[in-house]
Amino acid sequence: MSGSQLKPAIVLATHTMGLGVIRSLGMMNVPIVAVCYDRMKDMGYASKYVTETIYAPHPEGEEDAFVDLLGRHAARLGGNLLIPTSDETVGAVSRHKQVLERDYIVACTGWDISEKFIVKKHTYAAAGAAGVPAPKTLVPESTEDVEQYGRTIEFPCLVKPCESHRFFAHFGTKMVRVDNLDQMVSTYQQATDAGLEVMLQEIIPGDDTLVVNYNSYFWDDEPLVEFTAQQVRKAPPEFGAPRVVMSKEIPEVREPGRKILRALGFYGYSCTEFKKDPRDGVYKLMEVNGRHNRSTLLAVRCGVNFPWLQYQHLVQGKLPSAARYRSGVYWIDIARDAVFGARYRKVEKYSLGEYARPYLNPHVFSVFDMKDLKPFFRECNDFIRRAAGAAAPSAKPQRVQASTMRG
């Protein structure tokens, strides 16, 4: 089928996740409409596959205006596939899914399901009810709860947000490691003062290679397509987002991955993260991302194009079927790997061979692509601007002062 015969896909957010979707569909000749809202992070709109770019209000801070914008474009773009690729856009679209479905084919769950994976306390509650192993977790309702938990937990431990994207937007970190009760109470109070709900959680020990991804396309409670991968390096180490990932068969996480998705009532594409606890050898649930993840292009490089499978299913009515994939292929976020590799070289202690291995084996980069260079140039430009801004003198206080991440 030629590109002129394919319905466009409207990709909401063009950060790393969105760029992965844009390229995955663009290489299949699907016309792409990019909807951007973050000038400091969006770079996927610069891809050669994008036929139109729409600038939108922020889907969280200005949710109604964001949804209204989609409504105004419905006369021209209605009937096409709408793909939210960030937590903010998933939240906005899923809360208004019934309205948006009047005009679009919407590629996400409704809020009754999305809330269960976006608000992490619901995810862990569902895991506990379904018997899916997870770290010991408490959702405190008061400082007294924190103090009581702090007298029973082994330090260090984590203060984690119930809504990761909101916490990161405010504090610039995904979670905070605390080493004693005073730090735990201080971090909790700073979060609650900012209107953010948090959890207290034990740390699963071990390095980044113990973290794995269970990627799947679920429908009618069945995993139609599955793909697993091992995280190799994070940015920053231990508690950050992945910067190097390797495709690998990890059969041990298939059953718990299926179990948590069934417990959530989930359907469509998701990436579920587990970490193997070296104390008992059990893979424990970290989080469920009910959207395309950062390393989407890894699965594509290995032979499983999840965005295209989703497009074929929702637009063309073709149900996906199980696919074989290649193991030992790497996904590399080259900019973050270079920056964090240099910053944490004394902590990670990689030999030159260990560091270079992903680059010397079959791989795909998150942004850099010789056939589609503009997003990489855009990313470099934004990186320089952010670095210059961070270096400039500022009277703005640090938002999280109780602790910093390990390393």
C-alpha positions as CSV (number, residue, x, y, z in Angstrom):
1,M,0.0,0.0,0.0
2,S,1.5,3.3,-1.0
3,G,2.0,6.2,1.4
4,S,-0.8,8.2,-0.2
5,Q,-3.2,5.4,0.7
6,L,-2.3,5.2,4.3
7,K,-4.1,7.3,7.0
8,P,-1.8,9.7,8.8
9,A,-0.7,9.1,12.4
10,I,-0.9,12.0,14.8
11,V,2.0,11.6,17.3
12,L,1.5,13.6,20.5
13,A,4.8,14.6,22.0
14,T,8.0,14.3,20.0
15,H,10.6,13.5,22.7
16,T,12.7,10.4,22.4
17,M,9.6,8.2,22.7
18,G,7.8,10.2,20.1
19,L,10.7,10.1,17.7
20,G,10.8,6.3,17.9
21,V,7.2,6.1,16.9
22,I,7.6,8.7,14.1
23,R,10.5,6.7,12.6
24,S,8.8,3.3,13.1
25,L,5.7,4.5,11.2
26,G,7.5,6.8,8.8
27,M,9.6,3.9,7.4
28,M,6.4,2.1,6.6
29,N,5.2,5.2,4.6
30,V,2.7,6.4,7.2
31,P,2.3,10.2,6.9
32,I,3.1,11.8,10.3
33,V,1.6,14.8,12.0
34,A,3.7,15.9,15.0
35,V,2.1,17.7,17.9
36,C,4.7,19.4,20.1
37,Y,4.4,21.2,23.5
38,D,7.9,21.3,25.0
39,R,10.3,23.4,23.0
40,M,13.3,22.2,25.3
41,K,12.7,18.5,24.7
42,D,10.8,18.1,21.5
43,M,13.1,17.2,18.5
44,G,11.2,14.4,16.7
45,Y,9.2,17.0,14.8
46,A,12.4,17.7,12.8
47,S,12.3,14.2,11.3
48,K,12.1,13.9,7.6
49,Y,9.1,11.7,8.1
50,V,7.0,14.5,9.6
51,T,4.6,16.1,7.1
52,E,3.1,18.6,9.4
53,T,3.9,20.1,12.9
54,I,1.3,21.5,15.3
55,Y,2.3,23.5,18.4
56,A,0.1,22.8,21.3
57,P,-0.5,24.0,24.9
58,H,1.0,21.8,27.6
59,P,-1.3,18.7,28.0
60,E,-1.0,18.7,31.8
61,G,-0.7,22.4,32.7
62,E,-3.3,23.4,30.1
63,E,-5.2,20.1,29.6
64,D,-8.5,21.6,28.4
65,A,-6.7,23.8,25.9
66,F,-4.7,20.9,24.6
67,V,-7.8,18.7,24.1
68,D,-9.7,21.7,22.5
69,L,-6.8,22.1,20.0
70,L,-7.2,18.5,19.0
71,G,-10.9,19.1,18.6
72,R,-10.4,22.1,16.4
73,H,-8.2,20.1,14.1
74,A,-10.7,17.2,13.9
75,A,-12.5,18.6,10.8
76,R,-9.2,18.2,8.9
77,L,-7.5,15.3,10.7
78,G,-10.4,13.4,12.1
79,G,-10.5,9.7,11.3
80,N,-6.8,9.3,11.8
81,L,-4.8,7.5,14.5
82,L,-4.0,9.5,17.6
83,I,-0.9,8.2,19.5
84,P,0.1,9.8,22.8
85,T,3.7,9.0,23.6
86,S,4.4,10.7,27.0
87,D,2.7,10.4,30.4
88,E,1.3,13.9,30.1
89,T,-0.4,13.2,26.7
90,V,-1.6,9.7,27.8
91,G,-3.2,11.4,30.9
92,A,-4.9,14.1,28.9
93,V,-6.1,11.9,26.1
94,S,-7.2,9.0,28.3
95,R,-9.3,11.4,30.5
96,H,-11.0,12.7,27.4
97,K,-11.0,9.5,25.4
98,Q,-14.8,9.3,25.0
99,V,-14.9,12.8,23.4
100,L,-11.8,12.3,21.2
101,E,-13.0,8.9,19.9
102,R,-15.9,10.7,18.2
103,D,-13.3,12.1,15.7
104,Y,-10.1,10.0,16.1
105,I,-8.9,6.5,16.4
106,V,-7.3,6.7,19.9
107,A,-4.3,4.5,20.7
108,C,-4.5,4.4,24.5
109,T,-6.6,3.1,27.3
110,G,-9.3,5.1,29.0
111,W,-8.6,6.8,32.3
112,D,-10.1,4.0,34.4
113,I,-7.1,1.9,33.3
114,S,-4.5,4.6,32.6
115,E,-4.8,5.9,36.1
116,K,-3.7,2.5,37.4
117,F,-0.3,2.7,35.7
118,I,0.3,6.5,35.7
119,V,-0.4,6.8,39.5
120,K,2.1,4.3,40.8
121,K,0.4,3.5,44.1
122,H,-2.4,1.9,42.1
123,T,0.1,-0.2,40.2
124,Y,1.7,-1.6,43.3
125,A,-1.7,-2.2,44.9
126,A,-2.8,-4.2,41.8
127,A,0.5,-6.1,41.9
128,G,0.0,-7.0,45.5
129,A,-3.6,-8.2,44.8
130,A,-2.4,-10.2,41.8
131,G,0.6,-11.8,43.5
132,V,3.2,-10.0,41.3
133,P,6.4,-9.6,43.3
134,A,7.3,-5.9,44.0
135,P,9.5,-3.9,46.4
136,K,8.1,-3.3,49.9
137,T,6.1,0.0,49.5
138,L,4.2,2.3,51.7
139,V,2.0,5.3,50.7
140,P,2.2,7.6,53.7
141,E,-0.7,9.9,54.6
142,S,1.1,12.0,57.2
143,T,4.5,12.8,58.6
144,E,3.7,10.4,61.4
145,D,3.3,7.6,58.9
146,V,6.8,8.5,57.5
147,E,8.4,8.5,60.9
148,Q,6.8,5.1,61.8
149,Y,7.9,3.6,58.5
150,G,11.4,5.0,59.0
151,R,11.7,3.2,62.3
152,T,11.1,-0.2,60.6
153,I,12.7,0.2,57.2
154,E,16.4,-0.5,56.4
155,F,18.2,2.5,55.1
156,P,19.0,3.6,52.4
157,C,15.6,3.6,50.8
158,L,13.6,5.6,48.2
159,V,11.1,8.3,48.2
160,K,9.3,7.7,44.9
161,P,6.5,9.7,43.3
162,C,3.0,8.4,42.7
163,E,3.1,10.3,39.4
164,S,6.7,10.2,38.0
165,H,6.3,12.8,35.3
166,R,4.9,15.4,37.7
167,F,7.7,14.8,40.2
168,F,10.4,15.0,37.6
169,A,8.9,18.2,36.2
170,H,9.1,19.8,39.7
171,F,12.3,18.3,41.1
172,G,14.3,17.2,38.1
173,T,14.8,13.7,39.3
174,K,12.7,10.5,39.1
175,M,13.1,9.6,42.7
176,V,15.2,10.5,45.8
177,R,17.4,8.1,47.8
178,V,17.4,8.9,51.5
179,D,20.0,7.6,54.0
180,N,18.2,8.3,57.3
181,L,14.9,9.3,58.9
182,D,15.6,13.1,58.8
183,Q,16.2,13.0,55.1
184,M,13.1,10.9,54.5
185,V,10.9,13.3,56.5
186,S,12.4,16.4,54.8
187,T,11.9,15.0,51.3
188,Y,8.4,13.9,52.1
189,Q,7.5,17.4,53.3
190,Q,9.0,19.1,50.3
191,A,7.0,16.8,48.0
192,T,3.7,17.4,49.9
193,D,4.4,21.1,50.0
194,A,4.5,20.9,46.2
195,G,1.2,19.1,46.1
196,L,2.9,15.7,45.1
197,E,2.0,12.4,46.6
198,V,4.9,10.0,47.2
199,M,5.7,6.5,48.3
200,L,8.4,5.1,50.5
201,Q,10.0,2.0,49.0
202,E,12.9,-0.3,49.7
203,I,15.8,-0.3,47.3
204,I,16.4,-3.5,45.3
205,P,20.2,-3.8,45.3
206,G,22.3,-4.6,42.3
207,D,23.6,-2.9,39.2
208,D,21.8,-1.6,36.1
209,T,22.0,-5.0,34.2
210,L,19.5,-6.5,36.6
211,V,16.8,-4.3,35.2
212,V,14.8,-5.7,32.3
213,N,11.9,-4.6,30.0
214,Y,8.9,-6.7,29.2
215,N,7.4,-5.2,26.0
216,S,4.1,-6.5,24.7
217,Y,1.0,-5.9,22.7
218,F,-2.0,-7.1,24.7
219,W,-5.5,-7.6,23.5
220,D,-8.5,-9.4,25.1
221,D,-6.2,-10.3,28.1
222,E,-3.8,-12.1,25.8
223,P,-0.2,-11.2,24.9
224,L,-0.2,-11.2,21.1
225,V,3.4,-10.1,20.7
226,E,6.2,-10.1,23.3
227,F,9.7,-8.7,23.3
228,T,12.2,-8.6,26.2
229,A,15.4,-6.6,26.8
230,Q,18.0,-6.1,29.4
231,Q,19.1,-2.6,30.5
232,V,22.8,-2.2,30.4
233,R,23.5,1.4,31.6
234,K,21.3,4.1,33.1
235,A,21.6,7.8,33.3
236,P,22.4,8.4,36.1
237,P,23.4,4.9,37.2
238,E,21.0,2.8,39.3
239,F,18.0,5.2,39.5
240,G,17.9,7.0,36.1
241,A,16.4,6.3,32.7
242,P,18.1,3.7,30.4
243,R,20.8,5.0,28.1
244,V,21.9,1.5,26.8
245,V,19.6,-1.5,26.4
246,M,20.2,-4.9,24.8
247,S,17.6,-7.3,23.3
248,K,17.6,-10.6,25.1
249,E,15.3,-13.5,25.7
250,I,14.2,-13.3,29.4
251,P,11.4,-15.9,29.8
252,E,11.2,-15.4,33.6
253,V,9.4,-12.0,33.2
254,R,6.8,-13.1,30.8
255,E,4.4,-14.6,33.3
256,P,4.6,-11.7,35.9
257,G,4.4,-9.2,33.0
258,R,1.2,-10.9,31.7
259,K,-0.2,-11.1,35.2
260,I,0.2,-7.4,36.1
261,L,-1.3,-6.3,32.7
262,R,-4.3,-8.5,33.2
263,A,-4.6,-7.2,36.8
264,L,-4.7,-3.6,35.3
265,G,-7.2,-4.6,32.6
266,F,-4.6,-3.2,30.1
267,Y,-4.8,-3.5,26.3
268,G,-2.5,-2.2,23.6
269,Y,1.2,-1.6,23.8
270,S,3.1,-1.3,27.0
271,C,6.6,-1.6,28.5
272,T,6.8,-3.1,32.0
273,E,10.0,-2.9,34.0
274,F,11.3,-5.4,36.5
275,K,14.5,-5.7,38.5
276,K,16.0,-9.0,39.6
277,D,16.5,-9.0,43.3
278,P,19.9,-10.7,44.0
279,R,18.8,-11.5,47.5
280,D,16.2,-14.0,46.4
281,G,16.6,-14.2,42.6
282,V,13.1,-12.9,42.0
283,Y,12.2,-10.3,39.3
284,K,10.2,-7.5,41.1
285,L,8.0,-5.0,39.4
286,M,9.3,-1.5,39.0
287,E,6.7,0.2,36.8
288,V,4.3,-0.2,33.9
289,N,4.5,2.3,31.0
290,G,1.3,2.1,29.0
291,R,2.8,3.9,26.1
292,H,5.7,3.5,23.7
293,N,9.0,3.6,25.6
294,R,12.3,5.3,25.0
295,S,13.9,2.2,23.3
296,T,11.1,1.6,20.8
297,L,13.5,1.5,18.0
298,L,15.4,-1.4,19.5
299,A,12.5,-3.8,18.9
300,V,12.1,-2.4,15.4
301,R,15.8,-3.0,14.7
302,C,15.3,-6.6,16.0
303,G,12.3,-7.3,13.7
304,V,9.3,-6.2,15.9
305,N,7.8,-2.9,14.8
306,F,5.3,-2.3,17.6
307,P,4.0,1.1,16.4
308,W,3.4,-0.4,12.9
309,L,1.6,-3.5,14.5
310,Q,-0.5,-1.1,16.5
311,Y,-1.3,1.0,13.4
312,Q,-2.2,-2.1,11.4
313,H,-4.5,-3.3,14.2
314,L,-6.3,-0.1,15.0
315,V,-6.5,1.4,11.6
316,Q,-6.6,-1.6,9.3
317,G,-8.2,-4.2,11.6
318,K,-5.2,-6.6,11.3
319,L,-4.7,-8.3,14.6
320,P,-0.9,-8.7,15.5
321,S,0.6,-12.2,15.8
322,A,3.7,-13.4,17.6
323,A,7.0,-12.5,15.9
324,R,10.5,-13.8,16.3
325,Y,13.2,-11.2,17.1
326,R,17.0,-11.0,17.2
327,S,18.8,-11.0,20.5
328,G,22.1,-9.3,21.3
329,V,21.2,-6.0,19.5
330,Y,21.8,-2.7,21.4
331,W,19.9,0.5,21.7
332,I,22.1,3.5,22.6
333,D,21.2,7.0,23.7
334,I,24.6,8.3,22.5
335,A,24.4,11.8,24.0
336,R,23.4,10.6,27.4
337,D,25.9,7.7,27.3
338,A,28.7,10.1,26.6
339,V,27.8,12.6,29.2
340,F,26.9,10.2,32.0
341,G,29.7,7.8,31.1
342,A,32.2,10.6,31.7
343,R,30.5,11.9,34.8
344,Y,30.2,8.6,36.5
345,R,33.3,6.8,35.2
346,K,34.8,6.4,38.7
347,V,31.5,4.9,40.0
348,E,30.7,2.6,37.1
349,K,34.4,1.5,36.5
350,Y,33.7,0.1,33.0
351,S,36.8,-1.1,31.1
352,L,37.2,0.4,27.7
353,G,36.0,-2.9,26.1
354,E,32.9,-3.0,28.3
355,Y,32.0,0.6,27.5
356,A,32.6,0.1,23.8
357,R,30.8,-3.3,23.4
358,P,27.4,-1.8,22.5
359,Y,29.0,0.3,19.8
360,L,30.9,-2.6,18.3
361,N,27.9,-4.9,18.1
362,P,24.7,-4.5,16.1
363,H,23.0,-1.4,17.4
364,V,20.5,1.4,16.8
365,F,20.8,4.9,18.2
366,S,17.9,6.7,20.0
367,V,18.2,9.9,18.0
368,F,21.3,9.9,15.8
369,D,20.5,8.5,12.3
370,M,22.5,9.2,9.2
371,K,19.4,9.0,7.1
372,D,17.4,11.4,9.4
373,L,19.9,13.8,10.9
374,K,17.8,16.9,11.8
375,P,16.4,15.5,15.1
376,F,20.0,14.9,16.3
377,F,21.1,18.4,15.4
378,R,18.0,19.7,17.2
379,E,18.9,17.6,20.3
380,C,22.4,19.0,20.3
381,N,21.2,22.5,20.0
382,D,18.8,22.1,22.9
383,F,21.5,20.3,24.9
384,I,23.8,23.3,24.5
385,R,21.0,25.7,25.5
386,R,20.1,23.7,28.6
387,A,23.8,23.5,29.6
388,A,24.2,27.3,29.1
389,G,21.1,27.9,31.2
390,A,22.4,25.6,34.0
391,A,25.8,27.3,34.0
392,A,24.2,30.8,34.3
393,P,24.1,32.3,37.9
394,S,20.8,31.9,39.5
395,A,19.2,32.7,42.8
396,K,16.7,29.8,42.4
397,P,17.1,27.3,45.3
398,Q,17.5,23.6,44.8
399,R,14.1,22.0,45.1
400,V,15.3,18.7,46.6
401,Q,17.9,19.2,49.2
402,A,17.5,16.2,51.4
403,S,19.4,13.8,49.3
404,T,20.9,13.2,45.9
405,M,21.1,10.0,43.8
406,R,23.9,7.6,44.4
407,G,27.0,8.5,42.4
